[in-house]
Amino acid sequence: MADKRKDPNSLSNISSIITRHISIIWNIDFTEKIFSGDVKLSLETLQDGVANLVLDTSSGLCVSEVTDDATGEKLTFEVKEPTGALGSPLSIRLPSSAQLKGSKLCININYKTSSSASAIGWLDPSQTAGKQFPYLYSQCQAIHARSLLPCQDSPSVKATYDAKVTVPRDLVCLMSAVRAGEEPCESDSSLKTYAFTQTVPMPSYLIAIVVGALESRQIGPRSRVWSEKEFVDRAAYEFSETETMLATAEALLGPYVWGQYDLLILPPSFPYGGMENPCLTFVTPTLLAGDRSLANVVAHEISHSWTGNLVTNCSWEHFWLNEGFTVFAERKIIGRMNSEKHRQFAFIGGWKDLYNSVTKYGEGHEFTRLLPPLEGGIDPDDAFSSVPYEKGSSFLFYLETLVGIDEFEGYLKAYIDKFKYTSLTTQDWKDFLLEYFHEKAAAGVFDCVEWDKWFFAPGMPPVRPQYDTSLVDHCTKLCERCSQAGEGDFENFSSSDLESMSPAQKMEFLAQLLLKPALTTNRIQEMQRVYDMDKYTNAEIRFRWLRLRIKAGDESAIDGALNMATEAGRMKFTRVLFRDLYAFLPARQKAVDTFLAERHNMHPITAKTVAKDLEVA
């Protein structure tokens, strides 16, 4: 397994010298769509004879000057040729006084970003809910922080940071840090400067910023919800259980160390369901279902405060240590807030998501391994799927069945305490697991575990855990009835079939139908007549229903699917719907044309991945 000081997705020399603290000064120009300013890196040399500091940069980031912050001495630097998706290494000649093991140094880099920085989504006023002010937000995971600032862009490097950010005075700036004040800009009354501090060490991919016409509402003793005013009250209602989730997570995982836990509801182009930025979780507006039925995504992002942010994968090859643990913890929260059968119901749905990802890649594809190989300049975004989430969480559930729920919960808290503030490898994880359960290991409890198959074999896991199916049985029964129904059989169906289900069960019912042979368009129309499927505004239900219609060859669904694919920028929806439409020959050209017309409204990460799927430049 990989050495934690070797990250195949970073060009920086992290085994030789390491960042301990980052100080940022940014001026944000919405006209030019750039950040300009300075970043100071406080560094420590890890071995003798380190002549150069090598940092990650990308997307045309332009460095003007590098100096020794203590002496003012200008340091020689060179931005080398790009290395594909990994960007361009920035090599800085270190002063002789900093080349010995244990030396400490602070360097100042004056630079500006490119308007095409992949970490930043710039929105014109017309692309916002309020239509009056511009907006920007960042997304640095996995390797996009290097387009925002020169850094050691590896999850194995964790540093504290502070920042001062100057923006137009009518806008609000927030970051993945504790707010430390704001004041008018002395040199320009049209501007305002915001200050932030983050005292908990964290990796570069968690540096986050948002600037927009934002308002907030208090939703708990340590939580606010932020969004444009058009969404803020809806969001406050939707996420009112945040403090309960936080307290439940603390009972499972230990103290919450980040101070504030706020939520930001972004514009629709945000590419993910949520992003676990410390102190300020980003979430998609597609969660605003009106009935809190999709708030479990917040339980997921809250869990990241421990699994991912506090304890971090050392490289993206070990991403399951972030996401598999987080899904497992999220479902623990669901189980405690509802019941154990609700937790296991969530695992059943996750198994289907895993099956879909494996089917998409193919059983033998290396990206379906729990530890995928990402060497050779591979972009980690290309390997993004439900595999680390669901294969990883299934592995943990399986291990839990071997040792017992109570014992595994004790281990979970001990694991967080052991590795907090650090990054680790899968081998570190395994060693501690066997150490913690040494008596059970000696008794042969783990002898049945096929470790190498779980870690390295592609495809579905070697074991499917046994789940409580009590909540899924009704979904399965209705799915079988619908998939086997003949012409005219829907006269025996009733709207009460679905009305008795929870939103999660409706999602499960549709997800099961997607795994069946395609329905006929006549049966799709009968389902619509009986169940009025088009009435649902829950994004997950709408998404699955549109997919069923496309799979059935229902050409009347094309426009609705394209509308959702372009309105909901969440890649889970956008990318899959575009793929489905591209595979549906009557929709293929319209899908390509619509993408080309709308790609400027998408986040750069989304646009890049969809372009690959549609085979367009």
N, C-alpha and C positions, 0 to 999 in steps of 0.2 A: 504493500500500500504506500501511497505517496508520503514523502517527507513534508511536514507542515511548512517548511521554509522553501518549498519548491511549488510555485504556482504556475501552471502552464499557460494561464490567461493573463499574466502580468509580465511586462518586460523590465520591471524595476529590480534592483539588486537587493531584495529584502533579506537575504541571508547575511549581508555584509553590514548594512546600516538600516536603521529603522526610525520611523516617525513616531514621536511621543505626543506632540501637540501641534495643532494647526490654528493659525490666526488669519482671518479673512477680512479684507476690506474690498467691498464691491460697490461700483456705481453701475446702475442698470439703465440702459438706453433702449427704450421701447421703439424708437424710430429706426435705429440701426440694428436692433435685436442682438445686442451684445452685452456681455458683462466686461467691465474693465476694472483694474485695480491691482491689489497686491495680495499675495499669500505668503505668510511666514511659516516655515516648517522648523520645528524644534526636533533635532535629530540626536540619535546616539549611535556611535560606531560599535559594531558587534565583534570585529576582529581586526587584527593588525594589518597595515598595508592597504587600506581602502583609499584608493586615489580619487575615485569618482563616485558621485551619487547619480544613480539612474532613476528617473521618474517616468511614469506613464503620461502620455498626452495623446489627444486624437482630435479629429474633426476640425483641423485647421487652427487649433489653439496657437496663439502667437505670443512668444516670449520676447520682451524688449530688453530686460536687464536682470541680472542676478547678482546679489551682493551678500557679503557676510554681514549680518545684522549688527553684530557687536562692533566691528571695526569700520564698516562702510566700504571695505575693499570689494572692488568688482571682481566677480568670479567668471572664469572662462566657461562657456557652455556651448553645446551643439545639439540641435534637433536633428536626429538622424532620419533616414528614409522610412516611410511607413511599412509596417509589417501586417498587411491585411487588416482584419478586424481588430487586431490588438493595438493599432495606432502606431505612433512614432515615439521612440524612446528619447527622452531629454537627458543628456549626459552633462553633468556639472562637475568641474574640477574642484576638488576640496582643498582648502588650505592645509599645509603640512601639519598644523597643530591639531587637525581633526582626523588624522589618518590612523591613529592608534586605537586599539580596543578600549572602550570605555569613554572615549572622547565625546563631548557634547558640543553641539553647534546649532545656531539658528541662522537660516538663510532666508533672504527676502527675494521673491520673484515678482517682478512687475510684468503683467501680461494682459491680454484680452482674449475673449472667446471669439469663435466664429459665429456668424448668424445661423450656421447649420449645425451647431453643437447638438449632438444626439441626445444629450441629457435634458434638453430644454424644449418644452412645448410652448410656443408663442401663439397667443390667440388675439386676433383683432377684435374690436368691440362687437362686431356683427356675429362673432362666434361664441359670445358669452350670453348668459341668461338676461343680463341687464341691458345689453346692446349699447352701453355708453362708454365704458372704459376698457382698455386692453387688459390682458391677463397673461401670466406665465406660471408654469409649474415645472418641477424637475422630476426626473425618473432616472436614478443613477444605477440601479440594479440592472444587469449584472456588472458590466464593465464600462459604464457611461460616465462615471465621475471624472474620468481622465479627459473628457471633453469640456468639463466645467472648471477644472483646476489641475495644474500639474501635481501629481500625487503618487504614492505607492498604492496603486488601485488593486489591492488584493484583500480579501476578507481575513487573511492571516495577520494583517497589520491593523491594530486598533489604537486610536488616538483620541484625546479630548480635543475640543475646538471652541473658539469664540469667533464672533463675526460682527461687523458693522456694515449695514447695507443701506445705500441711499437710493430712494425711489421717488416718483412723483407724489406730492403731498396728499393727493386725493385717494391714494391707494394704501392698502395695508400689506405689510410684509410679515410673513411667519417662516420659521425654520424648524428643523428637527432638533430643537434646543429650547431651553427655558428663556422666555422673554425677559430682557434686562433693561428695558426702557426705550424711549423714542424722543427725538427732539428735532426742531426745525433745523434745516441746513443753513449755517451762518452765511455762506457765500451765495446762496440762491434760495429765495423765499418760496420758490415753486417746488422745492424738494424737501424731503424729510428723511432722517437717518434712524434706523432701527438697530438695536443692539441685542445680541444673543450670547448665551454661554451654555456649553455642554460639558459637564464635569465627569461624565461616565465615558470611559474609552469605548470607541465604536469604530467599525470599518468604514471605509470611504463610501461604499455604496449606500450608506444610510445618511449621508449629507443630503439635505433636502431643503427646498425653498419654494415658496409660493408668493406671488404678488398679485393683488387684485382688489376689486371693490367688495371687501369682505365684511360680514357682520358675524356676531357670535351670540350664543345663548348658553347660560350655565345649565349643565345637565347632571352635575354631581359635585361633590366636595372638592374634587381634583380634576374635573373635566368640563370642557366647553365644546360645543359644536360650532364650526365655522363654515360659512358658505356665502355665496351671493345672497342678497336679501330675498330673492325669489324662492329659495329652497330652505332657508334657515329654520323656519318654524316647523316645516314638515320633517326636517332632519332631527330637530330636537325631540319630536314625538317618536320618530322611528328608532332612535338610539337612546331612549330614556333608561334602558336597563344596563347601561355601560358600567355604572358603579357596582352593580350586583355581579357582573361578569368579572370585573377587576378583583373584587373581594374573593370570589370563588377561585380565581386563578392564584391569588396569594395563598389561599389555604392549601392548594395543590403544589405550588412551586416555590413558595418562599416570598420574602418581602419584595414589593415593587420599588425599584431603586431610582426610577427616572423622574420622580417628582410629579410633574403634570402629565395627564393623559388626555389630549384633545383629539378631536376628529375633524377632518376637513373633507367636505363634500365637494369634489372637483367638477368641472365641466365635463360633458359627455365624452370628450376625446381621450380622457385618461385611460390607458391601455389595460389596467388590471382591476380586479375586484377590490383590492386594497393593497396598500404598501405600508409596511410596518415602521415607518420613520419614527425614531424615538421622540416622545413628547407630542407628536403630531401625526397620527395615522391618517393617510390619504385613503379615501374610499370613493368608489364610483357612484354616481347618482342612480345607477340601475338598481341599487339596493333600496331605493325609496318606494317600497311596494304599498305603503299605506296601512299595513297590518303587522309590521315588525317580523314578517315571516322570513326575511332574508338577513336579519340582524346577526345570524350565526357567523357571517363573515367578520363581524367585529370581534367575536370570540376568538376567531383565528388570529386576527391582527394583535389583539391583546396578548395572546399566548406568545407571540413573537417577542414580546418584551423580555421574556426569559429565554425561549428557544429560538435563537437566531441573533437577537440583539445582545443579550448578556452572554450567552454561550453560542459561539459562531462556528460554522464550517470553515476549515482552513483554506479551502479552494472550492471552486464550483463543481469539481468532480465529487465532492462530498456534500453536495447540496441537500441530500436527504436528511442530514443531521439538522438542518434548519427546518425544512418543510415537513418531513415525516414526523418529527417530534412535535411540530406545531399543530399538525392535523390531529395527532393523538391527544395533545393537551386540549385543543379546541373541543374535541368530542368528550373529553373528561368533564369539561365545563358544562356542556349540553346535558350530559348524564346527571350531573349534580343538580342542575337547575330544573331538570324535567324528570327523567328516569333512566335506568340502565337500558331499557329496551329502546329509548330514543337514541342513545349513544350507538347502540349496535345497528339500529336502522340507518344511521348516517354512514356506518362502515359498509353496509350493503350497497348503498348508492355510490360510495367511493370505489368499490370493487368494479362497478360498471364503468366508471370514468377511466379506471386503469385499463380495463379490457379495451375500451375505445382507443386509448392512446397506443396500446400495443398493436392493435389491429391497424391503426393508421401507419405506424412505422413499419410493421411487419415483425413477426415473432423473433426473427434473428437479428434485428437491428440493434446496434450497440447502444443507441440512446434509450433502449428499454432496460438496460442494466441499472441496478441500484447505484453502482459506481461507474458511470459512463466515462470512457476515455476522451479527454478534451485537449489532447496535445496536438501539435501541428497547426496552430493558428486558428483552431475552431472557435467560433463565436458562441459563448454559452447560451445566448438567446436562441440559437438554432436547436439546442437540445431541450428547450423549455417545454414541459408537458406535465401531465398529472402523475407521471411515473415516480419522481422522488417524493411527491406528496402521498400517494396512495400505496405504492409498494413499500415505502418506508413506514407508514403508519400501520400497514398490515403486518409488517415484520414485528413491530413493537407490540401489537395486539396479540400476535402469536406467542411471543415471549412471555407476555403477561399471563396467558392461559397456562403456561408451564409452571410459573412460580406463584400465581395467585394475585388477585386484584390488590388487596391491601399491601402485600409485600412489594408489589411493583410500584405502587404509589410512594412507598417509603424510598425506594430506589430512585424514583424520578426526582424527588426533592434533593436527595443526596447528590445526584448527578449534576443538578444545577449548581449546588453549593461547591462542588469539587471544581467545576470548570468555568465558573462565573468570571467575567472580564477577560476570557481567553478565547482562542480559536483552537480547534482540535481536528484530528483525523478520525476516520472510522476505526482505525486500530486503537487509538486512545479510548474511544468509546467502548469497544469490545473488551479491552483490558480491564477497564473499571467495572463494567458489568459483571465479568467473571470474578473480579476481586470482591465486589459487594456481595455477590451470591456464592461465595467460595464454598460454603457448606453444601449448597444445592449442587454446585458444579462437581464437587467431590463425590456426591451421591449419584451422579450420572443424569441429573435432570436435563442437562443440555446436550446429552449425547445424540439425541435425535435431530439436533439442529444442523442442517446442511449449510454451514456458513458460506462456503464459496459459491454455492448455487444462489443464495440470497444476494450476495454481493456482486457476483460477476456474470451470472448466467443471464442472457437476454430473455425477454418474454415474460409471461406471467410467473408469479412466485412459485416455488416448489411445493408450498402448502397453502391451501385455502382454509383460513380459520373458520370455525363454526360460529355463526352468528344467530342471535335471537331473531326469528323471522315474524314475530307476532304482528308487527306494524306493517310489514310488507306483504303479508299473505293476501289481504284484500286487494292490494294493487295488482298482484300477480294474477289473481282470479279474474279481475276485470280485464286485464291485458289479454289473457287467454281467450276470453269471450269475444273481445273486439277483433283479435287477430284471426279467429276462426269463423267469425260471423259471415254468413252468406248473404246474397242479395235479399233484401227484405227483412232480414233477421233483426235489424235495429228497431223494429216495432216493439220488441220485447225489452228494450233498454229504456232507462229512465234517467232524467236529470238528477235524481237522488243518488245515483251511483257515484257521482263526483261530489255532490254537496256534503256527503257524510265524511269526506276525506279532508285531512289537513292540507295546507299548501304543499308541504314537503311530500305528502303521499301523492298528490296530483303530479308533482314533478317526477316521482318514482314511477308512477303508472305510465307516463309518456316516455320516460327513459327506457322502460322495458319494451314498449312498443317499437322504439327505434332499433332494438336488437332483433326484432322479428322481421320476417320477409315483408317487403313493401306492401302496404295496403293499396287497394284500388282507389281511384279518384272518387268512385261512387261511395265507397265506405267512408272516405274522408268527409264527403259532403253529408253523409248520414250522421257521423259523429258531430259535425258542426250543428246540424239540425237539432239533435237530441241534447247536446251538452253546451251549446253556445260557446264554443272554445274561444272565439274571437273576442269575447268580453273581458278576458283576463288581462290585467295590466302588469301583473307580476312578471318581471323580465325573464325569469327562468322558465316559467310555464309558456310564455309567448315564444321563446326561443325554441323549445322542444316541439311545440305545435307547428311552427313554421318548418322545422326540419322534417317532420313527418309528412307535411304536405309536399315539400320538394321531393322527398324520397318516393312519394306516391305518383310523381309526375304531374302534380297539379300546377298547371301554368298560371293559374290565377293567384298563386302564392308568390310569384316572382317579385312583384313590386313591393309587397309587404316585407319579404326577406331582405330586399335591397334597402328598404327604408330602415330596418333595424340594424343592418350591417353598417350603415353610414351614420345613423343617429347615435347608436350606442358604440362608442369607440373602444369598449372593453374587448380585448383580443379574444377572450373566451367566446364571445358572440360574433364579433366582426370577422375574425379569421375563419372560424368554422362555417359561418354562413356563406362567405365568399367562396370557400372551398366547395361547399355543397352546390352552389349555383354554377361554379365553373365545371363541375362534373355533370351537370344537368344540361345537355346539349341545347335545348331551346333557350336556356338562360345564359349560356357562356358569353356570347359577345356583349350582351347587355351588362353582365357583371363586370367585364373588363372595361367597357366604356364608362360605367358608373364609377368604378375605382379611379380611373384616370382623371375623371372630372372632380372627384372628391378627395383625392389623396392629400391635397394641400391643407385640408381641415383635420387630418389625422395626426396623431403623435408620430414622430419620426420612426420610432421602433415599430409601431403598427404598420405604417406605410411600407417599411422595408420588408417585413415578413409577409404581408399580403402580396406585395409585388412578386416575391419569390414564388408564392403559391400559384399566382395567376400567370407566371412565366412572362412578365413584362419588365421592361427596363426601368 
